[in-house]
């Protein structure tokens, strides 16, 4: 695991909460990996 640990549920929840918030109102049709950098290291 690139971040040297497994993710916690609250970390995924924070990403979901952000995408559901008004702060993300301009984001449309994106895949947002919440994987501690694993995707970038492949």
C-alpha positions as protocol buffer text, in pm:
chain_id: "A"
residue {
  index: 1
  type: UNK
  ca { x: 0 y: 0 z: 0 }
}
residue {
  index: 2
  type: UNK
  ca { x: 172 y: 326 z: -113 }
}
residue {
  index: 3
  type: UNK
  ca { x: 54 y: 529 z: 189 }
}
residue {
  index: 4
  type: UNK
  ca { x: 201 y: 256 z: 414 }
}
residue {
  index: 5
  type: UNK
  ca { x: -137 y: 194 z: 575 }
}
residue {
  index: 6
  type: UNK
  ca { x: -491 y: 102 z: 489 }
}
residue {
  index: 7
  type: UNK
  ca { x: -745 y: 381 z: 459 }
}
residue {
  index: 8
  type: UNK
  ca { x: -996 y: 455 z: 729 }
}
residue {
  index: 9
  type: UNK
  ca { x: -1369 y: 476 z: 666 }
}
residue {
  index: 10
  type: UNK
  ca { x: -1376 y: 844 z: 766 }
}
residue {
  index: 11
  type: UNK
  ca { x: -1127 y: 925 z: 489 }
}
residue {
  index: 12
  type: UNK
  ca { x: -1362 y: 787 z: 225 }
}
residue {
  index: 13
  type: UNK
  ca { x: -1655 y: 957 z: 399 }
}
residue {
  index: 14
  type: UNK
  ca { x: -1474 y: 1293 z: 383 }
}
residue {
  index: 15
  type: UNK
  ca { x: -1434 y: 1257 z: 5 }
}
residue {
  index: 16
  type: UNK
  ca { x: -1801 y: 1165 z: -34 }
}
residue {
  index: 17
  type: UNK
  ca { x: -1910 y: 1454 z: 189 }
}
residue {
  index: 18
  type: UNK
  ca { x: -1701 y: 1695 z: -17 }
}
residue {
  index: 19
  type: UNK
  ca { x: -1852 y: 1571 z: -346 }
}
residue {
  index: 20
  type: UNK
  ca { x: -2202 y: 1614 z: -199 }
}
residue {
  index: 21
  type: UNK
  ca { x: -2130 y: 1964 z: -70 }
}
residue {
  index: 22
  type: UNK
  ca { x: -2179 y: 2301 z: -241 }
}
residue {
  index: 23
  type: UNK
  ca { x: -1799 y: 2333 z: -258 }
}
residue {
  index: 24
  type: UNK
  ca { x: -1800 y: 2065 z: -529 }
}
residue {
  index: 25
  type: UNK
  ca { x: -2083 y: 2219 z: -732 }
}
residue {
  index: 26
  type: UNK
  ca { x: -1859 y: 2264 z: -1039 }
}
residue {
  index: 27
  type: UNK
  ca { x: -1734 y: 1904 z: -1038 }
}
residue {
  index: 28
  type: UNK
  ca { x: -1908 y: 1690 z: -1296 }
}
residue {
  index: 29
  type: UNK
  ca { x: -1846 y: 1334 z: -1412 }
}
residue {
  index: 30
  type: UNK
  ca { x: -1519 y: 1251 z: -1241 }
}
residue {
  index: 31
  type: UNK
  ca { x: -1371 y: 934 z: -1099 }
}
residue {
  index: 32
  type: UNK
  ca { x: -1204 y: 1033 z: -776 }
}
residue {
  index: 33
  type: UNK
  ca { x: -977 y: 759 z: -645 }
}
residue {
  index: 34
  type: UNK
  ca { x: -956 y: 763 z: -267 }
}
residue {
  index: 35
  type: UNK
  ca { x: -684 y: 502 z: -242 }
}
residue {
  index: 36
  type: UNK
  ca { x: -384 y: 658 z: -71 }
}
residue {
  index: 37
  type: UNK
  ca { x: -191 y: 685 z: -397 }
}
residue {
  index: 38
  type: UNK
  ca { x: -225 y: 323 z: -510 }
}
residue {
  index: 39
  type: UNK
  ca { x: -362 y: 414 z: -854 }
}
residue {
  index: 40
  type: UNK
  ca { x: -73 y: 652 z: -923 }
}
residue {
  index: 41
  type: UNK
  ca { x: 182 y: 386 z: -834 }
}
residue {
  index: 42
  type: UNK
  ca { x: 55 y: 124 z: -1080 }
}
